[in-house]
């Protein structure tokens, strides 16, 4: 069964821990070189999945089956990834997400069960010698956006931190971002009577960010602003304890040069203003506080960084006209989907211009659009002729959980659901550090409960000590001006923050949380069987009282 750890429980420490490979089950199966590689791993296998749940319960058996097959397809068939991270958007109806607690736990439990099923199926279908299972280490949310961290060995996860920010209606969490940061440590010094080898502790720091940005084709600039909110306000340390009190809510002291805030079509933020805001903010801090401020953001130099979510970037700023030609999954079609992505993907374009996902990179996208799917009854004549093909356009055999679908006619099919990462710096790689290796970046099958497809990134992350990883970003000349990375106009985010930090970020989130509880409490009744009748009855009584009062006393 799934082993649950308390939602907020502190992680138990184990300072003297051996690698799992140092056990009798490996005796006689591997030679000393292979055992040495397993007992002193240089990397960790990670699967990071994003899925917009459309406010519905996930079907554990269906999702678990898809996940099991996807893990076997994207990596080794005899070993599960050590870490499995889920970025979930619209995980539940709004009031359940806003109230949290027991209202939301039911939705988390469905995914925990699905992961349990996936591990079990993976072990049995791939005839894994040593069967492994996942432990849920942490589940956290900001409104309707959630993140779940599963680990084969939960004791490898240390110093876990959570950060959150919201940027939906009135700053509430119908849209927002939640992050996890932790140290991943494989083993401490020790020995084993069977192998005679010593397992040395290896560790690295990781930051995982789940996000949900503004919807609709025409909201491109709002999506970019949502990303700026993540950069400035998703903080793992209270900025009020770092920044001086006179700093304004924008994070600056007000001494920015007089330059227009918006440039071009008067919709994009002027990068010169952003640079001046950062310089002005840092000028008021000591070097120690500058480092602490940088470390509080998602761009901490000593950490690997991943972001996944329904980022909602589309292929047009306008809705499709009637009869518009949509991307096709058929490789022989003149409208085969890769050409749509290459020419029209908003996120790729915004990143190249330095307006979105600063410092991040994405593996090549070869999967079809992940949104918007209309689910149809089985055998429906309106179903896309490609609904029985896999993510590569190949014909699939019929399965009980196969879904009949077509692309929604009022939305451009788009690659809304993405997973990105910050790789080891070029300087670090020149020093001999391994880069992040991508095993797979793919879409999972369509499911009946959502109009989005899940997307998975499978990577091998090098176990580089935090101080070493941070040191790789330092320039040789401390007085030299940082230069943009090759092919971009974005300075390495390990060296310089792209935007100023919002001093009031935590306070704004506390205020938004109060609003969420109020909204959740007043709307939860509609989601119970008796809720609408109770509300209707209450309104009827109020109306009757008003009528009687005005008739007799008015």
Secondary structure, DSSP 8 states (H G I E B T S, - for coil): --EE--TT------SS---TTSSGGGTTTS-HHHHHHHHT-SEEEEEEEEEE-TTS---HHHHHHHHHHHHHHHS-TT---SEEEEEEES-S-HHHHHH-THHHHHHHHHHHHHHHHHHHHHHHHTT-SS----EEEEEEEETTEEEEEEESSGGGEEEEEEEEEE-SGGG-TTSEEEEEEEEEE---S-B-TTT--B----EEEEEEEEEE---STT-HHHHHHHHHHHHHH--SS-GGGTS-TT--TTSS-S---S--SEETTTTEE-HHHHHHHHHHHHHTS-HHHHHHHHHHSTT-TTEEEEEEEE----S-SS---TT----BS-TTSTTBHHHHHHHH-HHHHHHHTTSSSTT-B-----S---B-EEEE-TT-TTS-TTTTB-TTS-B----TT--EEEE-TTS--B--EEEEEE---HHHHHTT----EEEEEEE----TT-SB--EEEEEEEE---HHHHHHTT--SSTTS---B-TTSS-B-TTTS-SS---TTHHHHHHHHHHHHHHHHHHHGGGGSTTHHHHHHHHHHHHHHHHHHHHHHH-
